[in-house]
Amino acid sequence: MADSSILNTYQNRMNSIVTDPEFQVLEKKYQSYLDLHDIEEIFGVFDIKQGPPGEAITGKLIWHSEYDLPIDLKKDITKIFNKYFVD
């Protein structure tokens, strides 16, 4: 079973990234793309899985392969992800 302090850190980081106001800006910026592909929200194009204990990167960003995402969208999401999950 995972160390509760590691899990707690991951959960805190997930709570922080989900509520980050930059995602609202990205939703507006890429609204036409999301509408075109019938994606309800920006969180529909990726997942974040918990990284292994003791690693500098505490989460893993996983793109949904069924979407051909614009490079700028990937860069914008990666920038926000790095802010919370890369120590």
C-alpha positions as CSV (number, residue, x, y, z in Angstrom):
1,M,0.0,0.0,0.0
2,A,1.2,3.5,-0.8
3,D,2.7,5.7,1.9
4,S,-0.2,8.0,3.1
5,S,2.1,11.1,3.0
6,I,2.9,10.4,-0.7
7,L,-0.7,9.8,-1.5
8,N,-1.7,12.9,0.3
9,T,0.8,15.0,-1.6
10,Y,-0.5,13.5,-4.9
11,Q,-4.1,14.3,-3.9
12,N,-3.2,17.8,-2.9
13,R,-1.5,18.4,-6.2
14,M,-4.5,17.0,-8.1
15,N,-6.9,19.3,-6.2
16,S,-4.6,22.2,-7.0
17,I,-4.3,21.5,-10.7
18,V,-8.0,20.9,-11.2
19,T,-8.9,24.2,-9.6
20,D,-6.1,26.2,-11.4
21,P,-7.7,29.2,-13.1
22,E,-5.4,28.8,-16.1
23,F,-7.5,25.9,-17.3
24,Q,-10.5,28.3,-17.6
25,V,-8.4,30.5,-19.9
26,L,-7.4,27.4,-21.9
27,E,-11.1,26.3,-22.2
28,K,-11.9,29.7,-23.8
29,K,-8.8,29.7,-26.0
30,Y,-9.4,26.2,-27.4
31,Q,-13.2,26.2,-27.2
32,S,-13.6,25.8,-31.0
33,Y,-11.3,22.8,-31.0
34,L,-13.2,21.2,-28.0
35,D,-16.5,21.8,-29.7
36,L,-15.4,20.4,-33.0
37,H,-14.3,17.1,-31.4
38,D,-17.3,17.0,-29.0
39,I,-15.1,17.3,-25.9
40,E,-17.0,18.7,-22.9
41,E,-14.0,20.1,-21.0
42,I,-10.2,20.4,-21.4
43,F,-9.7,17.7,-18.8
44,G,-11.1,15.3,-21.4
45,V,-7.9,15.3,-23.4
46,F,-5.6,13.9,-20.7
47,D,-5.2,12.0,-17.5
48,I,-2.8,12.3,-14.7
49,K,-1.6,9.1,-13.0
50,Q,0.3,8.9,-9.7
51,G,4.1,8.6,-10.2
52,P,6.3,6.1,-8.3
53,P,7.2,7.0,-4.7
54,G,10.5,8.9,-4.3
55,E,10.6,10.3,-7.8
56,A,11.0,14.0,-8.6
57,I,8.0,13.8,-10.9
58,T,5.0,12.8,-8.7
59,G,2.5,12.4,-11.6
60,K,2.5,11.2,-15.2
61,L,0.6,13.1,-17.9
62,I,-1.1,10.8,-20.3
63,W,-2.7,12.1,-23.5
64,H,-5.8,10.4,-24.8
65,S,-4.6,8.9,-28.1
66,E,-7.9,9.2,-29.9
67,Y,-7.4,13.0,-30.2
68,D,-5.0,14.7,-32.6
69,L,-4.2,17.5,-30.2
70,P,-2.8,20.9,-31.4
71,I,0.9,21.3,-30.3
72,D,0.1,24.6,-28.6
73,L,-2.6,22.9,-26.5
74,K,-0.2,20.2,-25.4
75,K,2.4,22.8,-24.5
76,D,-0.1,24.9,-22.5
77,I,-1.4,21.8,-20.5
78,T,2.2,20.5,-20.0
79,K,3.2,23.9,-18.6
80,I,0.4,23.8,-16.0
81,F,1.1,20.1,-15.2
82,N,4.8,20.9,-14.6
83,K,3.9,23.6,-12.1
84,Y,2.2,21.0,-9.9
85,F,3.8,17.7,-10.5
86,V,7.5,18.3,-11.3
87,D,9.6,19.2,-8.2
